């Protein structure tokens, strides 16, 4: 049985297995000394890796030396109790080792395997030790083998025996590529990502489906994900074919290009309702109607978003320059406006005053606003002192 486990794609050893993988060269009392007093004995344990445990989301957190002092005291007490029994030396040693390891088990702590291998190799060289080597398939009492299989969720083939919950799944996916709860929900709905209702591997796996949730009284797919479970090995190799972006993320991505959120909402609605170019998808109900109750609760196909952005960046750049020329031309008498007045004017009023209301598409509206903001920033950087006289400054404006 291989006692190395995998945590977030990295091999680790349960701390209590260290006496076994080192052939008991690192005895339980010495192990606890390394854990509780890593700086003692003139640097003997220099480089000993920091132990850690996992929170409810499966994220590692360091266990400081102070957390091990109680176990160290319990082992000393155990040794005294065994001495009083006057057992034969071999039996006494075996019982002490077994029971000492059982005092370490409840900590559910780990060491990164590569860090421990480096430490142990240096430790051997420092003290000229020859025989001890790390063995990842060590002999151990049957009770300890059963404890490993039960607590580490690994079977004899070193495969996960239990499914992992949604929160650990999201943590693993986030470590590989940034994602959101909404995006994961869409992957489940489209079948890209397999999810299960049952928490353990059974002969019959029960697929997770938003539509067969027992108590689904609303369309809150975020809450429904609490019941979803996943196979860890599938999560660790998952590569999405399609990416999605939540409404919140889309607003943050585009808000700088609009005067306010109302303009942005109108733009998104126009793309969906009139053109079908930016449809909003809901993991439970499908395409969201722009006037429906669920409007705003779904996600967008990232590819659709990028196509619209490409359109802005290429085709409409020339249109913006054309619009600027029209605004500066005869449609607004020069005596009636100046640059600062133009910058202060609301975008809708600017288009109305320029006579471009019918001619300007919503895409162009976006670029007019971007142009206004850019011009405003450039004006803010101009200072009269940079020019020879006021005329040069006014010409630059």
Order of alpha helices (4+ residues) and beta strands (2+ residues): beta-beta-alpha-alpha-alpha-beta-beta-alpha-alpha-beta-alpha-alpha-beta-alpha-alpha-alpha-beta-alpha-beta-alpha-alpha-beta-beta-beta-alpha-alpha-alpha-alpha-alpha-alpha
